[in-house]
């Protein structure tokens, strides 16, 4: 898979993905830091990136408008980089048997000291 990490998350997440054999970039390294979410979205789609962010509210709305996308990973809480890495690594475990995350969203959160993954399709197919 090919990931793009949002500027709201630590750059060390790139190493987590690359260590697991994935192509991965950080928004800051592509000269996209400071871009608005809606200006970033075309680059995400054109690059066929699975986007990793903790900006759930804005990106759920943007992804709901996309007919076809390579997936979205949402790290729900604002946490320190070490916990971001742990949570992203857990998501990569979830994706280990998948070739893609086509039109799917994965959210990872912490509930009572346990990591919880929620996976769903967006946009919803009627």
Secondary structure, DSSP 8 states (H G I E B T S, - for coil): -EEEE-TTS-THHHHHHHHTT-EEEEGGGGT-TT--HHHHHHHHHHTT-EEEES-HHHHHHHHHT-SS-S-EEEE-S---HHHHHHHHHHHHHHTTT-S--TTEEEEEEEETTEEEEEEEESS---
